[in-house]
Amino acid sequence: MADLEMSKQEILDELLAAQQEITDLKAVIAAHDDSRISMNQQKMLEVAGVGMVLYKFDGTVLSIDRGALKIFDLEDVYPDPRAVQGKKMGDLMVYTGRRGRLRSIIREQGKAQNVLYDFKTVKGDLRWCLHDSYVIQHPETGEDIIQAIIRDITEQKLAEAEQERLQQEIIEAQQRAIQELSTPIIPVMDGIIVMPLVGSIDSLRAKDLLRTLLEGITHYRARVVILDVTGVSIVDTGIVNHLDKTIQAARLKGARTIVTGISDAVAETIVDLGIDWGKIQTLSNLQAGLLAALRSLGIQLVSTASNTTHSD
C-alpha cells in the first residue's frame, strides 16, 4: 500500500513538474513572439524614417538603432549599431547650428517635442529632422540621460523648397508679364515706336520703363520715340523727373522723343519744377504725334479721293 501511495505522489510530482515546464515554455514562446513583434515594429519605423538614440548630456552615445544610423547615413560605416556605443553625437553628424542647443532645451524643460533640427551628415549631405526628446533615468546608474526619437523629414523639406522655388518662378513670370503690359513698346513702322504710359509711375516702374524703352530703341532701330502720357493718372515731382530722365536716355541712344497727351496738371508740374522741355516736341494727342514723327522722317501722308462722273 505504501508503495502504491508513493507511486501516486511521484506521478503527481511529475505532473506538477511537467506543468511548470509547460508554463516556462509558454513564457519563452511569448518572449520570442514579443521580440519578433518588436523587431517588425522597429523595421517599420526604420522604413518610415524614424530612429532612436540614447545618449548622455555630454553627447556620449549609449545605444542607437538602425533607423537612426540610416538617418545619419552611417549604415555602411557601422553595420553593427553596438559599435557606436561610447562615441559622441558630434562624431555622427556635423552641427549646422550652435552645438548642444537642443540638449540645453531638454535640460531646462525635461523634454523637447517636435523640434526642427538640421545638420549635415559626415558625408556632407544636409538633413532635416524632427526631434522628440525626453529625460529618462539610466536603468543601472540612475543617471539622467536623453532618449531621442528622430524623424527624418528631409524629403518633405526638399519638396517644400522645390514648391517654393516653382511658386517664386510663377510670381516672377507674372510680374514680368505685368511689367510688359504696363510698359509696352508698339512699333508703328520702321524707325518709329510708341510707348503708351498708363497709371501711376513709381521709382521701380520708372526703372522698368527706362530699361524697356532703351531695349525697344535698340531692337526696332527706332529714330523717333513717342511717349504718350494720356493715361498717367497721378502726376508729381517724381514722375516728371522720371519722364525727363527717360527722354534724356532716349536722346543718348540717338532717338528723338515726342511727348503726347500732356494734361494741364502735367504742364503745371513741369513749369513749377523749372524743367526745360523747350527742345522736346510736345503735342496734344497721339494722332498729332504720329503725324509729326512721320514728317520728321520725311514721310508725307497724301489723301487721295476718286472723282465720280454722273451722267444723266
Sine and cosine of phi, psi and omega as CSV:
sin_phi,cos_phi,sin_psi,cos_psi,sin_omega,cos_omega
0.00,0.00,-0.68,0.74,0.00,-1.00
-0.90,0.44,-0.63,0.78,0.02,-1.00
-0.90,0.44,-0.59,0.80,0.01,-1.00
-0.92,0.40,-0.68,0.74,0.02,-1.00
-0.89,0.45,-0.67,0.74,0.01,-1.00
-0.90,0.44,-0.60,0.80,0.01,-1.00
-0.90,0.43,-0.66,0.75,0.04,-1.00
-0.89,0.45,-0.67,0.74,0.00,-1.00
-0.90,0.45,-0.65,0.76,0.01,-1.00
-0.90,0.44,-0.66,0.75,0.03,-1.00
-0.89,0.46,-0.67,0.74,0.01,-1.00
-0.89,0.46,-0.66,0.75,0.02,-1.00
-0.89,0.46,-0.66,0.75,0.01,-1.00
-0.90,0.43,-0.62,0.78,0.03,-1.00
-0.91,0.42,-0.67,0.74,0.02,-1.00
-0.90,0.44,-0.64,0.76,0.02,-1.00
-0.91,0.42,-0.64,0.77,0.02,-1.00
-0.91,0.42,-0.67,0.74,0.03,-1.00
-0.87,0.49,-0.64,0.77,0.00,-1.00
-0.91,0.42,-0.65,0.76,0.03,-1.00
-0.89,0.46,-0.66,0.75,0.02,-1.00
-0.89,0.46,-0.67,0.74,0.03,-1.00
-0.88,0.47,-0.69,0.72,0.02,-1.00
-0.89,0.45,-0.66,0.75,0.02,-1.00
-0.89,0.45,-0.66,0.75,0.05,-1.00
-0.86,0.51,-0.65,0.76,0.00,-1.00
-0.91,0.42,-0.66,0.75,0.02,-1.00
-0.89,0.45,-0.70,0.71,0.01,-1.00
-0.89,0.46,-0.68,0.74,0.01,-1.00
-0.89,0.45,-0.68,0.73,0.02,-1.00
-0.89,0.45,-0.63,0.78,0.03,-1.00
-0.90,0.43,-0.66,0.75,0.03,-1.00
-0.90,0.44,-0.68,0.73,0.01,-1.00
-0.88,0.47,-0.66,0.75,0.01,-1.00
-0.90,0.44,-0.65,0.76,0.00,-1.00
-0.91,0.41,-0.66,0.75,0.04,-1.00
-0.89,0.45,-0.67,0.74,0.00,-1.00
-0.88,0.48,-0.67,0.74,0.02,-1.00
-0.90,0.44,-0.66,0.75,0.03,-1.00
-0.90,0.44,-0.69,0.73,0.04,-1.00
-0.89,0.46,-0.65,0.76,0.01,-1.00
-0.89,0.45,-0.63,0.78,0.03,-1.00
-0.90,0.43,-0.64,0.77,0.04,-1.00
-0.89,0.45,-0.67,0.74,0.03,-1.00
-0.90,0.43,-0.63,0.78,0.00,-1.00
-0.89,0.45,-0.68,0.73,0.03,-1.00
-0.90,0.43,-0.57,0.82,-0.02,-1.00
-0.98,0.21,-0.02,1.00,0.02,-1.00
0.99,0.16,0.54,0.84,0.00,-1.00
-0.88,-0.47,0.68,-0.73,0.03,-1.00
-0.63,-0.77,0.22,-0.98,-0.02,-1.00
-0.71,-0.71,0.64,-0.77,0.04,-1.00
-0.74,-0.68,0.69,-0.73,0.18,-0.98
-0.94,-0.34,0.81,-0.58,-0.01,-1.00
-0.49,-0.87,0.35,-0.94,0.01,-1.00
-0.99,0.16,0.19,-0.98,0.00,-1.00
-0.93,0.37,-0.32,0.95,0.07,-1.00
-1.00,0.07,0.05,1.00,0.06,-1.00
1.00,-0.08,0.00,1.00,0.00,-1.00
-0.95,0.30,0.80,-0.60,-0.04,-1.00
-0.98,0.18,0.78,-0.62,0.06,-1.00
-0.99,-0.10,-0.64,0.76,0.07,-1.00
-0.35,-0.94,0.43,-0.90,-0.01,-1.00
-0.49,-0.87,0.60,-0.80,0.02,-1.00
-0.98,-0.18,0.09,-1.00,-0.06,-1.00
-0.92,0.38,-0.49,0.87,0.03,-1.00
-0.89,0.46,-0.67,0.74,0.03,-1.00
-0.93,0.36,-0.63,0.78,0.05,-1.00
-0.88,0.47,-0.59,0.81,0.04,-1.00
-0.92,0.40,-0.64,0.77,0.03,-1.00
-0.89,0.45,-0.67,0.74,0.01,-1.00
-0.98,0.21,-0.07,1.00,-0.01,-1.00
0.87,0.50,0.72,0.70,-0.03,-1.00
-0.84,-0.54,0.30,0.96,-0.03,-1.00
-0.88,0.47,-0.63,0.77,-0.02,-1.00
-0.98,0.22,-0.42,0.91,0.01,-1.00
-0.98,0.20,-0.65,0.76,-0.01,-1.00
-0.82,-0.58,0.99,0.14,0.03,-1.00
-0.86,0.50,-0.53,0.85,0.05,-1.00
-0.96,-0.27,0.91,-0.41,-0.03,-1.00
-0.83,0.55,-0.43,0.90,-0.03,-1.00
-0.91,0.41,-0.34,0.94,0.00,-1.00
-0.94,0.34,-0.24,0.97,-0.03,-1.00
-1.00,0.08,-0.31,0.95,-0.03,-1.00
-0.83,0.56,0.73,-0.68,0.03,-1.00
1.00,-0.05,-0.24,0.97,0.04,-1.00
-0.99,0.15,0.25,-0.97,0.02,-1.00
-1.00,-0.05,0.47,-0.88,0.05,-1.00
-0.86,0.51,-0.53,0.85,0.03,-1.00
-0.92,0.39,-0.27,0.96,0.07,-1.00
-0.99,0.16,-0.29,0.96,-0.08,-1.00
-0.99,-0.12,-0.29,0.96,-0.07,-1.00
-0.47,-0.88,0.23,-0.97,0.09,-1.00
-0.93,-0.37,0.90,-0.44,-0.05,-1.00
-0.93,0.37,0.74,-0.67,0.09,-1.00
-0.99,-0.10,-0.36,0.93,0.04,-1.00
-0.94,-0.33,-0.32,-0.95,0.00,-1.00
-0.95,0.31,0.79,-0.61,-0.03,-1.00
-0.86,0.50,0.74,-0.67,0.06,-1.00
0.99,0.15,0.14,0.99,-0.04,-1.00
-0.88,0.48,-0.72,0.70,-0.01,-1.00
-0.91,0.42,-0.65,0.76,0.01,-1.00
-0.89,0.46,-0.57,0.82,0.03,-1.00
-0.90,0.43,-0.66,0.75,0.03,-1.00
-0.89,0.45,-0.70,0.72,-0.02,-1.00
-0.90,0.44,-0.66,0.75,-0.01,-1.00
-0.90,0.44,-0.64,0.77,-0.05,-1.00
-0.96,0.27,-0.64,0.77,-0.15,-0.99
-0.96,-0.29,-0.16,0.99,-0.01,-1.00
0.99,0.13,-0.16,0.99,0.03,-1.00
-0.23,-0.97,0.24,-0.97,0.09,-1.00
-0.51,-0.86,0.93,-0.37,-0.11,-0.99
-0.94,-0.34,0.64,-0.77,0.10,-0.99
0.82,0.58,0.66,0.75,-0.01,-1.00
-1.00,0.01,0.83,-0.56,0.05,-1.00
-0.98,0.20,0.79,-0.62,-0.09,-1.00
-0.66,-0.75,0.76,-0.65,0.04,-1.00
-0.88,-0.48,0.53,-0.85,0.00,-1.00
-0.41,-0.91,0.14,-0.99,0.11,-0.99
-0.93,-0.36,0.64,-0.77,0.09,-1.00
-0.95,0.31,0.24,-0.97,0.01,-1.00
-0.91,0.42,-0.24,0.97,0.06,-1.00
-1.00,-0.01,-0.06,1.00,0.10,-1.00
0.99,-0.14,0.06,1.00,-0.01,-1.00
-1.00,0.07,0.67,-0.75,0.01,-1.00
-0.99,0.12,0.72,-0.70,0.01,-1.00
-0.78,-0.62,0.54,-0.84,0.12,-0.99
-0.88,-0.47,0.71,-0.71,-0.01,-1.00
-0.69,-0.73,0.41,-0.91,0.19,-0.98
-0.95,-0.30,0.76,-0.65,-0.06,-1.00
-0.94,-0.35,0.70,-0.71,0.26,-0.97
-0.87,-0.50,0.95,-0.30,-0.09,-1.00
-0.86,-0.52,0.60,-0.80,-0.04,-1.00
-0.68,-0.74,0.50,-0.86,0.12,-0.99
-1.00,0.03,0.84,-0.55,0.06,-1.00
-0.79,-0.62,0.17,-0.99,0.02,-1.00
-0.99,-0.15,0.66,-0.75,0.07,-1.00
-0.88,0.47,0.77,-0.64,-0.09,-1.00
-0.88,0.47,-0.37,0.93,-0.04,-1.00
-0.97,-0.24,-0.73,0.69,-0.10,-1.00
-1.00,-0.07,-0.32,0.95,-0.05,-1.00
0.98,0.21,0.05,1.00,-0.01,-1.00
-0.94,0.33,0.59,-0.81,0.09,-1.00
-0.94,0.34,0.81,-0.58,0.03,-1.00
-0.75,-0.66,0.12,-0.99,-0.06,-1.00
-0.93,-0.36,0.78,-0.62,0.16,-0.99
-0.97,-0.26,0.91,-0.42,-0.07,-1.00
-0.92,-0.39,0.82,-0.57,0.13,-0.99
-0.97,-0.25,0.88,-0.47,-0.15,-0.99
-0.93,-0.38,0.75,-0.66,0.05,-1.00
-0.87,-0.48,0.85,-0.53,-0.03,-1.00
-0.98,0.20,0.88,-0.48,0.03,-1.00
-0.87,-0.50,0.45,0.89,-0.04,-1.00
-0.86,0.50,-0.73,0.69,-0.01,-1.00
-0.87,0.49,-0.65,0.76,0.02,-1.00
-0.89,0.45,-0.70,0.72,-0.01,-1.00
-0.92,0.40,-0.63,0.78,0.03,-1.00
-0.91,0.42,-0.63,0.78,0.04,-1.00
-0.91,0.42,-0.65,0.76,0.03,-1.00
-0.90,0.43,-0.66,0.75,0.01,-1.00
-0.90,0.43,-0.64,0.77,0.02,-1.00
-0.92,0.39,-0.65,0.76,0.04,-1.00
-0.90,0.43,-0.65,0.76,0.03,-1.00
-0.91,0.42,-0.63,0.78,0.03,-1.00
-0.90,0.44,-0.70,0.72,0.01,-1.00
-0.91,0.42,-0.64,0.77,0.03,-1.00
-0.90,0.44,-0.64,0.77,0.03,-1.00
-0.91,0.41,-0.61,0.79,0.05,-1.00
-0.89,0.45,-0.65,0.76,0.02,-1.00
-0.90,0.44,-0.69,0.72,0.00,-1.00
-0.88,0.47,-0.70,0.71,0.00,-1.00
-0.91,0.42,-0.62,0.78,0.04,-1.00
-0.90,0.43,-0.65,0.76,0.05,-1.00
-0.90,0.44,-0.66,0.75,0.02,-1.00
-0.89,0.45,-0.66,0.75,0.03,-1.00
-0.90,0.44,-0.65,0.76,0.02,-1.00
-0.90,0.44,-0.66,0.75,0.02,-1.00
-0.90,0.43,-0.67,0.75,0.01,-1.00
-0.90,0.44,-0.65,0.76,0.01,-1.00
-0.91,0.41,-0.60,0.80,0.03,-1.00
-0.95,0.31,-0.55,0.84,-0.05,-1.00
-0.98,0.19,-0.39,0.92,0.05,-1.00
-0.74,-0.68,0.92,0.39,-0.04,-1.00
-0.98,0.21,0.46,-0.89,0.13,-0.99
-0.94,-0.33,0.83,-0.55,-0.02,-1.00
-0.91,-0.41,0.93,-0.37,0.06,-1.00
-0.98,0.20,0.88,-0.47,-0.03,-1.00
-0.99,0.12,-0.75,0.67,0.07,-1.00
-0.29,-0.96,0.03,-1.00,-0.03,-1.00
-0.82,0.58,0.85,-0.52,0.08,-1.00
1.00,-0.05,-0.11,0.99,-0.04,-1.00
-0.78,-0.62,0.80,-0.61,0.12,-0.99
-0.79,-0.62,0.46,-0.89,0.01,-1.00
-0.85,-0.52,0.71,-0.70,0.12,-0.99
-0.85,-0.52,0.98,-0.18,0.05,-1.00
-0.99,0.15,0.74,-0.67,0.00,-1.00
-0.96,-0.28,0.76,-0.65,-0.04,-1.00
-0.75,-0.66,0.65,-0.76,0.05,-1.00
1.00,0.09,-0.29,-0.96,-0.03,-1.00
-1.00,0.04,0.38,-0.92,-0.01,-1.00
-0.81,-0.58,0.93,-0.36,0.09,-1.00
-0.99,-0.17,-0.04,-1.00,-0.07,-1.00
-0.90,0.44,-0.62,0.79,0.00,-1.00
-0.92,0.39,-0.72,0.69,0.00,-1.00
-0.93,0.38,-0.53,0.85,0.02,-1.00
-0.89,0.46,-0.62,0.78,0.05,-1.00
-0.91,0.42,-0.67,0.74,0.04,-1.00
-0.90,0.44,-0.64,0.77,0.02,-1.00
-0.87,0.50,-0.73,0.68,-0.02,-1.00
-0.90,0.43,-0.70,0.71,0.00,-1.00
-0.89,0.46,-0.70,0.72,-0.01,-1.00
-0.90,0.43,-0.66,0.75,-0.02,-1.00
-0.91,0.42,-0.72,0.70,-0.01,-1.00
-0.90,0.44,-0.63,0.77,0.06,-1.00
-0.91,0.42,-0.62,0.78,0.01,-1.00
-0.91,0.41,-0.64,0.77,0.03,-1.00
-0.87,0.49,-0.69,0.73,-0.01,-1.00
-0.93,0.36,-0.71,0.71,-0.08,-1.00
-0.91,0.42,-0.70,0.71,-0.07,-1.00
-1.00,-0.09,0.03,1.00,-0.03,-1.00
0.79,0.61,0.75,0.66,-0.09,-1.00
-0.97,0.25,0.67,-0.75,0.10,-0.99
-0.96,-0.27,-0.33,0.94,0.03,-1.00
-0.74,-0.67,0.75,-0.67,0.05,-1.00
-0.89,-0.46,0.77,-0.64,0.07,-1.00
-0.95,-0.32,0.91,-0.42,0.11,-0.99
-0.99,-0.10,0.93,-0.36,0.00,-1.00
-0.98,-0.19,0.91,-0.40,-0.08,-1.00
-0.96,-0.27,0.36,0.93,-0.01,-1.00
-0.85,0.53,-0.61,0.79,-0.08,-1.00
-1.00,0.02,0.10,0.99,0.02,-1.00
-0.97,0.26,0.91,-0.42,-0.15,-0.99
-0.99,0.12,-0.59,0.81,-0.06,-1.00
-0.87,-0.50,0.76,-0.66,-0.02,-1.00
-0.84,-0.55,0.80,-0.60,0.09,-1.00
-0.60,-0.80,-0.07,-1.00,-0.04,-1.00
-0.85,0.52,-0.67,0.74,-0.03,-1.00
-0.88,0.47,-0.68,0.73,-0.02,-1.00
-0.90,0.44,-0.70,0.71,-0.01,-1.00
-0.89,0.45,-0.65,0.76,0.04,-1.00
-0.89,0.45,-0.65,0.76,0.04,-1.00
-0.89,0.46,-0.68,0.73,0.01,-1.00
-0.89,0.46,-0.65,0.76,-0.01,-1.00
-0.90,0.43,-0.66,0.75,0.03,-1.00
-0.90,0.43,-0.62,0.78,0.01,-1.00
-0.90,0.45,-0.68,0.73,0.00,-1.00
-0.90,0.43,-0.68,0.74,0.01,-1.00
-0.90,0.44,-0.64,0.77,0.01,-1.00
-0.91,0.41,-0.64,0.77,0.03,-1.00
-0.90,0.44,-0.61,0.79,0.01,-1.00
-0.90,0.43,-0.64,0.77,0.03,-1.00
-0.90,0.43,-0.44,0.90,0.04,-1.00
-1.00,0.09,0.01,1.00,0.04,-1.00
1.00,0.03,0.26,0.97,-0.01,-1.00
-0.95,-0.31,0.66,-0.75,0.07,-1.00
-1.00,0.10,0.64,-0.77,-0.04,-1.00
-0.92,-0.38,0.74,-0.68,0.12,-0.99
-0.88,-0.47,0.80,-0.60,0.00,-1.00
-0.97,-0.25,0.80,-0.60,-0.01,-1.00
-0.84,-0.53,0.37,-0.93,0.08,-1.00
0.97,0.23,0.43,0.90,0.01,-1.00
-0.95,0.33,0.84,-0.54,0.01,-1.00
-1.00,0.09,0.13,-0.99,0.04,-1.00
-0.87,0.49,-0.61,0.79,-0.03,-1.00
-0.91,0.42,-0.68,0.73,0.02,-1.00
-0.90,0.45,-0.69,0.72,-0.01,-1.00
-0.88,0.48,-0.68,0.73,0.00,-1.00
-0.90,0.43,-0.64,0.77,-0.01,-1.00
-0.91,0.43,-0.66,0.75,0.01,-1.00
-0.88,0.47,-0.68,0.73,0.00,-1.00
-0.92,0.40,-0.70,0.72,-0.02,-1.00
-0.88,0.47,-0.56,0.83,-0.01,-1.00
-0.99,0.17,-0.23,0.97,-0.02,-1.00
0.96,0.29,0.39,0.92,0.01,-1.00
-0.98,0.21,0.76,-0.65,-0.05,-1.00
-1.00,-0.03,0.97,-0.25,0.09,-1.00
-0.95,-0.30,0.46,0.89,-0.05,-1.00
-0.89,0.46,-0.51,0.86,-0.02,-1.00
-1.00,-0.01,0.01,1.00,-0.01,-1.00
-0.97,-0.23,0.75,-0.66,0.00,-1.00
-0.99,0.17,0.84,-0.54,0.02,-1.00
-0.87,-0.49,0.72,-0.70,-0.04,-1.00
-0.74,-0.67,0.30,-0.95,-0.15,-0.99
-0.95,0.30,-0.55,0.84,-0.06,-1.00
-0.55,-0.83,0.14,-0.99,-0.08,-1.00
-0.92,0.39,-0.58,0.81,0.00,-1.00
-0.87,0.49,-0.71,0.70,0.02,-1.00
-0.90,0.43,-0.58,0.81,0.03,-1.00
-0.91,0.42,-0.64,0.77,0.03,-1.00
-0.90,0.43,-0.67,0.74,0.02,-1.00
-0.89,0.45,-0.66,0.75,0.01,-1.00
-0.91,0.41,-0.64,0.77,0.02,-1.00
-0.89,0.45,-0.67,0.75,0.01,-1.00
-0.90,0.43,-0.68,0.73,0.00,-1.00
-0.90,0.45,-0.61,0.79,-0.01,-1.00
-0.91,0.42,-0.36,0.93,0.04,-1.00
-0.99,-0.15,0.11,0.99,0.02,-1.00
0.98,0.21,0.38,0.92,0.00,-1.00
-0.96,-0.27,0.81,-0.59,0.01,-1.00
-0.93,-0.37,0.69,-0.72,0.09,-1.00
-1.00,-0.02,0.83,-0.56,-0.02,-1.00
-0.94,-0.35,0.80,-0.60,0.04,-1.00
-1.00,0.00,0.82,-0.57,0.02,-1.00
-0.94,-0.35,0.67,-0.74,0.03,-1.00
-0.76,-0.65,0.69,-0.72,-0.01,-1.00
-1.00,-0.01,0.71,-0.71,0.04,-1.00
-1.00,0.05,0.75,-0.66,-0.01,-1.00
-0.92,-0.38,0.82,-0.57,-0.01,-1.00
-0.99,-0.11,0.81,-0.59,0.01,-1.00
-0.97,-0.25,0.72,-0.69,0.05,-1.00
-0.91,-0.42,0.58,-0.81,0.02,-1.00
-0.96,0.27,0.00,0.00,0.00,0.00
